[in-house]
């Protein structure tokens, strides 16, 4: 099914104010999400927040079941969080590790996730090892197999990095890891909502995602998937009223991923996440993914043709983020120039992708990330602004 771009843009009021190409940071929310969030906030103001939550019990629980439907798992395998970072940290803290244990990770980890691994090593005495990559920046599943021994207790991968267009072969890596029975964690913050994500196909034990990026949900929403059998082995670092059953003397952890649940939550945002997932499902992620690929490929081609611009993202298969550098111009100043032209982009600094950007000797990248509601005209505007910038520099250099 082809995407009705006019309908998608009509559902997105923000496109009337800005060309939003910072979807890898946070997308523009569609009308149904905005309406759902505002409606619940209004209800809280009228009847009371606790009472509003009781009235909205079905809508609140839909967030969990909608995510489960999106990534092909059982509802009790989903726990709701305020961010993917918090979900990732909770998962890491619940896995027993000790001195001498090896943890293998990709060099594409988001900065806060990498810091989480460093803290894990300091706290438990485990050894965190960053895996080597091929010329495309990818971890090779066969090479990984050769590195696994009895001391490896955890493997973690990022499905899609925040600063590069490449897509990691997380399913192939999952098959390799499963052979050894080692816990396998996947960060799908950038991929969920953008391209099809199936936890059964990936064969991971834990996967995290967030609502604000390609799912087009509210900020402050995220989730954790924990495979049923694996979840029963996890001991959360902290528990809340919704994560346990109290029997008057002691407590039992809730089954599955629900053991990570806490009672307090931002109800309006959680309802908004459920609506955002349902909205994504109504379009069909396979359909929106095809449009994202077409838009991003065209943008890469057009940017590469502009003198002074280097497209820096890699991979044999690429997603909707295009990373670039503009010769002679700091990324922050280029972003500011685009913003003055009504175009949102973002700058990735080296602390956001510590290992990979340091390995490549890159201190900053301009990130242009498309979504299915973006128009070809918006991408043309980006190229026009950048070309005027680089051509202007070249002309000044000649004169």
C-alpha positions in Angstrom: 0.0 0.0 0.0 1.4 3.4 -0.9 1.3 6.2 1.7 -1.3 8.9 1.3 1.1 11.7 2.1 -1.5 14.5 2.0 -3.5 12.6 4.7 -0.4 12.0 6.8 0.4 15.7 6.6 -3.2 16.8 7.3 -3.0 14.7 10.5 0.3 16.4 11.5 -0.4 20.1 12.3 3.3 20.8 12.9 4.1 20.5 9.2 2.4 23.9 8.7 5.0 25.5 10.9 8.3 23.7 10.3 10.0 21.2 8.0 10.7 18.7 10.8 13.7 16.5 10.0 14.7 15.6 13.5 12.6 12.5 13.7 15.4 10.5 15.2 15.3 12.8 18.1 11.5 13.2 18.5 8.9 13.2 15.8 5.9 15.5 15.3 2.9 13.9 17.0 -0.3 13.3 14.9 -3.6 14.8 15.9 -5.0 11.7 17.6 -2.1 11.5 20.0 -2.3 15.2 20.9 -6.1 14.9 21.4 -5.7 11.8 23.6 -3.1 13.5 25.9 -5.0 16.7 26.2 -8.3 15.0 26.8 -6.9 13.0 29.7 -5.2 16.0 31.2 -8.5 17.8 31.0 -10.3 14.9 32.7 -7.7 14.9 35.5 -8.4 18.6 36.1 -12.2 18.0 36.2 -12.5 14.8 38.3 -9.1 14.3 39.9 -6.0 12.5 38.7 -6.6 9.2 40.5 -10.2 9.2 39.5 -9.3 9.9 35.9 -6.9 7.0 35.9 -9.7 4.7 37.1 -12.0 5.9 34.3 -9.2 5.5 31.8 -8.1 2.0 32.9 -8.7 0.4 29.5 -6.9 3.2 27.6 -4.0 3.0 30.0 -3.6 -0.8 29.5 -3.9 -0.4 25.7 -0.4 1.1 25.7 1.1 -2.2 26.8 -1.0 -4.4 24.6 -0.4 -2.1 21.6 3.3 -2.3 22.0 3.0 -6.1 22.3 1.1 -6.2 19.1 3.7 -4.0 17.4 6.7 -6.1 18.2 5.0 -9.5 18.2 5.0 -10.6 21.9 2.7 -11.4 24.8 1.2 -8.5 26.8 2.8 -9.7 30.0 6.2 -9.5 28.4 6.0 -5.7 28.3 6.8 -3.2 31.1 6.2 0.5 30.7 8.9 3.1 31.4 9.4 6.8 31.1 12.2 6.3 28.6 14.2 3.6 26.8 17.3 4.7 28.9 15.5 3.9 32.1 14.2 0.6 30.7 17.8 -0.3 29.6 19.2 0.5 33.0 16.6 -1.5 34.8 17.3 -4.5 32.6 21.1 -4.3 33.1 20.7 -4.0 36.9 18.5 -7.1 37.0 21.0 -9.5 35.3 23.4 -11.2 37.7 27.0 -10.5 36.8 30.3 -10.7 38.7 34.1 -10.3 38.5 35.5 -12.1 35.4 32.3 -12.2 33.5 32.5 -10.8 30.0 29.9 -8.5 28.4 30.1 -8.1 24.6 28.7 -4.9 23.0 28.7 -3.2 19.7 30.5 0.2 19.2 27.2 1.8 18.2 25.7 2.1 21.7 24.0 5.4 22.6 26.1 7.4 25.0 24.0 6.9 28.0 23.8 3.2 27.3 27.6 3.0 27.0 27.9 4.8 30.3 25.5 2.3 31.8 27.9 -0.5 30.7 30.9 1.3 32.2 28.9 1.7 35.5 27.9 -1.9 35.3 31.6 -2.9 35.1 32.5 -0.6 38.0 29.6 -2.0 40.1 30.0 -5.7 39.4 33.6 -6.2 38.3 32.5 -7.6 34.9 34.5 -6.8 31.8 32.8 -4.9 29.0 34.3 -5.5 25.6 33.5 -3.5 22.5 33.4 -5.8 19.4 35.3 -5.0 16.2 33.4 -4.2 13.0 33.8 -4.6 9.3 34.2 -1.8 6.8 30.5 -1.1 7.0 30.6 -0.6 10.7 28.8 -3.9 11.4 29.5 -6.7 13.9 29.9 -10.0 12.1 27.9 -12.8 13.5 30.5 -15.5 12.6 33.3 -13.4 14.3 31.1 -13.0 17.3 30.6 -16.8 17.5 34.4 -17.2 17.7 34.7 -14.8 20.6 32.1 -16.4 22.8 33.3 -18.6 25.6 32.1 -19.7 29.0 32.9 -16.4 30.6 30.6 -14.4 28.2 27.4 -13.7 30.2 25.7 -11.0 28.1 25.6 -9.7 24.5 24.1 -6.4 23.7 23.4 -4.7 20.4 21.9 -1.5 19.1 19.5 -2.2 16.2 19.9 1.2 14.6 22.4 3.7 16.0 21.3 7.3 16.6 24.2 8.9 14.5 24.5 6.6 11.5 22.2 5.2 8.8 23.3 1.6 9.1 21.0 -1.2 10.3 22.5 -3.9 12.4 21.8 -7.6 11.6 20.3 -8.2 15.0 18.4 -11.4 13.9 21.6 -13.0 12.6 23.4 -12.0 15.7 20.4 -13.4 17.8 20.8 -16.8 16.2 24.4 -16.9 17.1 23.8 -15.8 20.6 21.0 -18.3 21.1 23.3 -21.2 20.2 25.2 -20.4 23.4 22.2 -19.7 25.6 23.6 -16.3 26.6 21.2 -13.4 27.4 20.8 -11.1 24.5 19.7 -7.4 24.8 18.7 -5.2 21.9 18.2 -1.4 21.9 15.4 -0.6 19.4 14.9 3.0 20.3 15.6 4.2 16.8 14.1 1.3 14.9 10.7 0.7 16.6 8.0 2.5 14.6 10.4 3.1 11.7 11.0 -0.4 10.4 9.3 -3.7 11.3 10.6 -5.1 14.6 9.7 -8.6 15.6 11.2 -9.9 18.8 10.5 -13.5 17.8 12.5 -13.1 14.6 15.3 -11.2 16.5 15.3 -13.9 19.2 16.3 -11.5 21.9 15.7 -11.9 25.6 15.3 -8.1 26.2 14.4 -5.2 23.9 13.8 -1.6 24.8 12.2 1.2 22.8 10.8 4.7 23.3 7.7 6.5 22.2 8.9 10.0 21.2 11.0 9.0 18.1 9.5 7.2 15.1 6.4 6.0 17.0 5.4 9.7 17.2 4.3 9.4 20.8 4.8 11.7 23.7 8.1 12.4 25.3 8.6 10.5 28.6 7.4 7.2 27.3 9.3 4.0 26.8 9.0 0.2 27.2 10.9 -2.9 28.0 10.2 -6.3 26.5 11.5 -9.3 28.5 10.9 -12.8 27.1 8.6 -14.8 29.4 11.1 -17.5 30.4 14.0 -15.1 30.8 11.9 -12.5 32.8 11.4 -15.1 35.5 15.2 -15.1 36.1 15.4 -11.3 36.5 15.6 -9.6 39.9 14.8 -5.9 39.5 17.1 -3.5 41.3 14.0 -1.9 42.8 10.3 -2.8 43.0 7.0 -1.0 43.2 3.4 -1.8 44.2 2.4 -2.9 40.8 5.5 -5.1 40.4 4.8 -7.4 43.3 2.0 -9.2 45.1 1.9 -8.6 48.9 0.6 -11.4 51.1 0.8 -9.7 54.5 4.1 -11.1 55.4 6.3 -11.0 52.3 5.9 -10.4 48.6 6.2 -12.3 45.3 7.5 -10.7 42.1 4.8 -10.2 39.4 5.1 -12.6 36.5 7.0 -11.7 33.4 8.0 -8.2 32.6 5.3 -6.8 34.9 7.8 -7.2 37.8 9.3 -3.9 36.6 6.1 -2.0 36.8 5.6 0.9 39.3 2.4 2.3 40.4 3.0 6.0 39.6 3.0 7.0 36.0 2.2 9.9 33.6 -1.2 8.6 32.6 -1.8 11.1 29.8 1.5 10.3 28.2 1.0 6.5 28.5 -2.4 6.8 26.9 -0.8 8.9 24.2 1.7 6.2 23.6 -1.0 3.6 23.1 -2.8 5.9 20.6 0.5 6.5 18.8 1.2 2.8 18.4 -2.3 2.2 17.2 -1.9 5.0 14.7 1.4 3.5 13.4 -0.3 0.1 13.1 -3.2 1.7 11.1 -0.7 2.8 8.5 1.2 -0.4 8.5 4.9 -0.2 9.5 5.9 -2.0 6.4 4.3 0.7 4.3 5.7 3.7 6.2 9.1 2.0 6.2 9.2 1.8 2.4 8.5 5.5 2.1 11.2 6.3 4.6 13.7 4.3 2.6 12.8 6.1 -0.6 13.0 9.6 1.0 16.3 8.9 2.7 17.9 7.3 -0.4 16.9 10.3 -2.5 18.2 12.8 0.1 21.5 10.9 0.4 21.9 11.0 -3.4 21.1 14.7 -3.6 23.4 15.7 -0.7 26.3 13.7 -2.1 26.1 15.7 -5.3 26.6 19.0 -3.4 30.3 20.1 -3.3 31.6 20.4 0.2 29.2 17.9 1.7 30.2 14.4 2.8 27.5 11.9 3.6 29.0 10.0 6.6 26.5 7.3 7.3 27.3 3.7 6.3 25.8 0.2 6.0 24.7 -2.1 3.3 21.1 -1.3 4.2 20.3 2.1 5.6 17.4 3.7 7.4 15.9 7.1 7.6 18.8 9.0 9.3 21.4 10.7 7.1 24.6 11.8 8.8 26.8 14.4 7.1 29.5 16.9 7.5 29.8 20.3 5.7 33.4 21.2 4.9 34.5 24.4 6.5 31.3 24.7 8.7 30.7 23.6 12.3 27.7 21.3 12.5 26.1 23.5 15.2 26.3 26.6 12.9 24.9 24.6 9.9 22.0 23.5 12.1 21.3 27.1 13.2 21.3 28.2 9.5 18.8 25.5 8.6 16.6 26.4 11.7 16.5 30.0 10.5 15.1 28.6 7.2 12.4 26.8 9.1 14.1 23.4 9.0 14.7 21.2 12.1 17.7 19.0 12.2 20.1 17.9 15.0 23.8 17.7 15.8 25.2 14.5 17.2 28.2 15.2 19.4 30.8 12.5 20.2 29.5 11.9 23.7 26.2 10.7 22.2 28.0 7.9 20.3 31.2 7.7 22.3 32.9 4.7 20.9 32.1 4.8 17.2 32.6 8.5 16.6 35.9 8.4 18.6 37.1 5.5 16.5 36.3 7.4 13.3 37.8 10.7 14.6 34.5 12.5 14.2 33.6 15.2 16.8 30.2 16.1 15.5 27.7 15.2 12.7 24.7 17.0 11.3 21.8 14.5 11.5 18.9 14.8 9.0 16.2 12.2 9.8 13.1 11.7 7.7 9.7 10.2 8.4 6.9 9.2 6.1 5.0 12.5 6.6 7.9 14.5 5.2 7.6 15.8 1.7 10.0 15.8 -1.2 9.8 19.6 -1.2 11.0 19.7 2.4 14.1 17.6 1.5 14.7 19.9 -1.6 14.7 22.9 0.8 17.4 21.3 2.9 19.6 20.7 -0.1 19.0 24.3 -1.3 20.1 25.8 2.0 23.1 23.6 2.3 24.1 24.2 -1.3 23.8 28.0 -0.9 26.0 27.6 2.2 28.8 25.6 0.5 28.7 27.4 -2.8 28.9 30.7 -1.0 31.9 29.5 0.9 33.6 28.4 -2.3 32.9 31.7 -4.0 34.4 33.6 -1.1 37.5 31.3 -1.2 38.0 32.0 -4.9 37.6 35.8 -4.5 
